[in-house]
Amino acid sequence: MPIDGQRRRLPLTGLPRPVAHARTFTAAALAHWSWPDPNRASDIVLLVTELVANAAVHADGPLELVLHASAARLRIEVSDRSPALPAPRRPRHPGLPGGHGLFIVQQTSDRWGTAPHRHGKTVWAEFDR
């Protein structure tokens, strides 16, 4: 279990293969913090994958990934340069790629949302422990 208030930050601007780096970074943090549920840990890594991929595809690239861990929850934040807020939709073709990102975020996290900032926005999600 992480010490209350643990925070890890991964700058993603200009990083080649940001999705792969974000996945590895998140998996390592969860292992270091001894995340108690391996299935939930897999959901967290999948969610990070989707948030970073969405920023790469729809928002001129991700700026940063931040993980905040406490005894109560894990908060994931992915910041990008676009002020446009994401619009969740139901995937039209479940077996085909595309349109699944925010649907996966909605289905796997306990809460999620957006926070605008002067350079764009942050999309965040939380997982209760």
C-alpha positions as CSV (number, residue, x, y, z in Angstrom):
1,M,0.0,0.0,0.0
2,P,1.4,3.4,-0.9
3,I,2.3,6.0,1.7
4,D,-0.4,8.6,1.7
5,G,0.3,11.3,-0.8
6,Q,2.7,9.4,-3.2
7,R,2.9,11.2,-6.5
8,R,4.7,10.2,-9.7
9,R,5.0,12.4,-12.8
10,L,6.0,11.4,-16.3
11,P,6.6,14.2,-18.8
12,L,5.3,13.0,-22.2
13,T,6.0,16.0,-24.5
14,G,8.2,14.9,-27.4
15,L,8.7,11.4,-26.0
16,P,8.7,8.8,-28.7
17,R,6.0,6.1,-28.2
18,P,4.3,8.0,-25.3
19,V,1.6,5.3,-24.8
20,A,4.2,2.6,-24.3
21,H,6.2,4.7,-21.9
22,A,3.0,5.6,-19.9
23,R,2.0,1.9,-19.7
24,T,5.4,0.9,-18.4
25,F,5.6,3.8,-16.0
26,T,2.1,3.0,-14.5
27,A,2.8,-0.7,-14.2
28,A,6.1,0.0,-12.4
29,A,4.4,2.5,-10.0
30,L,1.6,0.0,-9.2
31,A,4.1,-2.7,-8.5
32,H,6.2,-0.4,-6.3
33,W,3.1,0.5,-4.4
34,S,2.0,-3.1,-4.1
35,W,-1.4,-2.4,-5.6
36,P,-3.5,-5.1,-4.0
37,D,-5.8,-6.3,-6.9
38,P,-4.0,-7.5,-10.0
39,N,-7.2,-7.3,-12.1
40,R,-7.8,-3.7,-11.0
41,A,-4.1,-3.0,-11.8
42,S,-4.7,-4.2,-15.3
43,D,-7.7,-1.9,-15.6
44,I,-5.6,1.0,-14.5
45,V,-2.9,0.3,-17.1
46,L,-5.6,0.0,-19.8
47,L,-7.2,3.3,-18.7
48,V,-3.8,5.1,-18.8
49,T,-3.3,3.6,-22.3
50,E,-6.6,5.0,-23.5
51,L,-6.1,8.5,-21.9
52,V,-2.6,8.9,-23.4
53,A,-3.7,7.5,-26.8
54,N,-6.7,9.9,-26.8
55,A,-4.4,12.9,-26.1
56,A,-2.0,11.7,-28.9
57,V,-4.8,11.3,-31.5
58,H,-7.2,14.1,-30.6
59,A,-5.2,16.8,-28.7
60,D,-1.8,17.4,-30.4
61,G,-0.1,15.0,-28.1
62,P,0.0,14.4,-24.4
63,L,2.0,16.8,-22.1
64,E,2.2,14.8,-18.9
65,L,1.0,11.8,-16.9
66,V,0.6,12.2,-13.1
67,L,-0.3,9.4,-10.7
68,H,-1.4,10.4,-7.2
69,A,-1.7,7.5,-4.7
70,S,-3.2,7.5,-1.3
71,A,-4.5,5.0,1.1
72,A,-8.0,5.7,-0.2
73,R,-7.6,6.0,-4.0
74,L,-5.4,6.4,-7.1
75,R,-5.9,9.5,-9.2
76,I,-4.6,9.5,-12.8
77,E,-4.2,12.7,-14.7
78,V,-3.2,13.2,-18.4
79,S,-2.7,16.7,-19.5
80,D,-2.7,17.9,-23.1
81,R,-2.8,21.2,-25.1
82,S,-6.3,21.1,-26.4
83,P,-9.1,23.1,-24.7
84,A,-11.7,20.8,-26.4
85,L,-13.4,18.6,-23.8
86,P,-13.8,15.0,-24.7
87,A,-17.2,13.8,-25.6
88,P,-17.9,10.2,-24.5
89,R,-19.8,8.0,-26.9
90,R,-20.8,4.4,-27.2
91,P,-18.5,2.5,-29.6
92,R,-20.4,1.8,-32.8
93,H,-18.5,-1.4,-33.7
94,P,-17.4,-3.3,-30.6
95,G,-15.0,-5.5,-32.5
96,L,-13.3,-2.8,-34.5
97,P,-10.7,-0.2,-33.3
98,G,-11.7,3.4,-32.6
99,G,-14.3,5.0,-30.4
100,H,-13.6,2.9,-27.3
101,G,-11.3,5.1,-25.3
102,L,-13.6,7.1,-23.1
103,F,-16.1,4.2,-22.9
104,I,-13.3,2.2,-21.3
105,V,-12.5,5.1,-19.0
106,Q,-16.2,5.2,-17.9
107,Q,-16.4,1.5,-17.4
108,T,-13.2,0.9,-15.5
109,S,-12.8,3.9,-13.2
110,D,-14.8,4.9,-10.2
111,R,-14.9,8.5,-11.3
112,W,-13.5,10.6,-14.2
113,G,-13.7,14.1,-15.4
114,T,-11.9,17.0,-17.0
115,A,-10.2,20.2,-15.7
116,P,-9.3,23.0,-18.0
117,H,-6.0,24.8,-17.6
118,R,-4.4,27.8,-19.4
119,H,-2.5,25.5,-21.8
120,G,-5.4,23.0,-22.5
121,K,-7.0,20.5,-20.2
122,T,-6.4,17.6,-17.9
123,V,-8.5,14.4,-18.1
124,W,-8.5,12.6,-14.8
125,A,-9.8,9.3,-13.5
126,E,-9.9,7.8,-10.0
127,F,-9.9,4.3,-8.7
128,D,-10.9,3.6,-5.1
129,R,-8.8,1.1,-3.1
